[in-house]
Amino acid sequence: MAEKPIFLTPAGRAKLEAELETLRTVRRAQVAERIHSAKEEGDILENSAYDEAKNEQAFVEGRIMTIEQMLKNAVMIDETRASDIVGIGSFVTVMERGDDDDEVYQIVGSAEADPTRGRISNESPVGRALLGKRVGEEVQVKIPDGVRHLRITEIR
C-alpha cells in the first residue's frame, strides 16, 4: 500500500530535518547517558530513573522513525506558484458572510498546520472546501456550531 504524501513547504522540510538531526546527535546521547547513569545506581527492576530513561528512549526513537517516514514521503509545496485556483501552498483571503473582516489562510500539509498562524491543513474542513476554488466562489464549511459561508476574495 502506498504511503500518504506529506506536503511540506521548504521551511517545513528544513525544520523537520533540523529536528531529526538534533534527535539523532543530541537527544540520543543524552538518553543513553541517563540510561547508563540509572544502571549504575543498581537494581534496574525497581529503578524509576531507569524506567523513565527507557521510556524517553522509546519516544525519541519513535519520533526519529516518524520524521524519517515523513521526509521519505515528502512532497514539496511550491509557495511561489501563481494560480487563480486554490491549491496547496496558496494564500487565500476569504470573507465570511455577514462579517466585514477578511481572513487569510495558507493551505499547507497537515504536518505544518498551525491555525493560530493562519496555516490550515489541506485535510481540514476549511482547507478541503477551499481547494480547487477560484476568486469570487463561495464555500460552505460544516463546523460544530453550524455552517460557515466563506467567499474567496484573493488567491496568491
N, C-alpha and C positions, 0 to 999 in steps of 0.2 A: 504494500500500500504506500502510495506517495505521501511524503511529509507535507504538511501545510506550509505554504510560503510565509515567511516572516518579513513584512515590509518595513524597511528601515531607511531613515534619512542618513546621509553621510555622517552627520554629528551623532546620531543614534548608534551607528555602527562603531564609531570611534569610542563612544562611551562604553559600549559592551566589551570591546577589545581591551580597553584600559582596565575595566573591572576584572576581566579574565586574567590579565597579566598580574594584577595585584593578588588575586586569589591564588594563582599558581606560585608566585615568587615570595609573597609576604605572608599571607594567611596560612598557607600550608606549613610553612616553617614555624610560625607561631603556635599552631595547634600541635605540631609534632613535639615542640619543646614542652608544652603543657602536659602532653601525654607522658613524655619522658619524666618530667618532674613528679607527676602523680604516681608513676610506677615506683619511683624511688622512695615514696612515702610508705611503702609496704603493701599489705594485703589489698589487691585491686578489687576483690569481691565486695568489700564494704567501703569503697573509696569514692565519695561523691565527686571529688575533683577529677578523678579518672573518668567517671561516667559522663560528667559534663564535657570534658575534653573530647571524648569519643563521639558524643552527640554533635558537638561542634564540627568535628572532622567529617561526620556524615553529611552535615549541612553544607560545608564548604565543597566537598566532592560532588554532591548533588547539584549545587549551583554551577560548578565548573562544567559538568555534563550538560546542564540546561543551556548555558551560554554557548558552548561548543555546538550544540544542535541548532540553536537559533542562528548562529553565524553560518553554519553549513547550509541552512535553508533560506538565508537572507536574499531578498530581492530589493535592490536599491531603488529608492524613490528619487526621481529627478525633480528637484524642487524648482528648477529653472524653466521647466517646460511652460510654454504659454498655450492656453487652450480655452476654448469657450465652453467646455464641458467639464464638470466637476470630476476629478479623479484623485487618486491617492497622491498626496503632495500638494494639492490645491489649497489655496487660502480662499475661503468662501465667506462673503459678507451676506448675512441674512437679516431680515426684519420680521419680527413676529406680528401677526395680525393683532391690531389694537394697541401696538406699542411703537413708539417713535424712535426707540434706541436700536441701533444696529449692533449685531454681534458678529465677531469674526472668528471663524474656526479654521484650523488647518487639519486636513484629513491625513492621518498617519496610521501606521500599523499599530496593532494592539500593544506591542512591546514598548512603544513610545508615547502612548496615550497619557495625557495629563490634562483633564478637563479644566482644572483651575488655571491653566495657562492657555486655554483655548485650543488645545491639541486633542482632537477626538479621534477615536478609532474608526477605521473603515467598517468594523463589525458592530459598532454601537448603533442603536436605533436611529439617531440623527445622522450619523455618518453613512449608514446604509441608504437612508432616504435621499440624501443629497447626491450620492454617486450617480454619474451619468446625466445629471440635470444641467440646465442652462440658465443664464440670467433671465429673470422675469418669471420663471416657473415657480410654482408653489408646491410644497410638500406637506403632507400630514404625518406627524410622528406620534404614535401612541406612547404615552408616558403613564406612570401610576396615577397621576392626578387627572388624566383625561387625554386630550389631544392637543398638540402644538401645531399651529399653522405657520409655516415659515416660507417667506418669499425670498428668492435669491436675488440680491441686488448687484453683486460683483463677484467675479472669479478672477483670481490672479495666481 
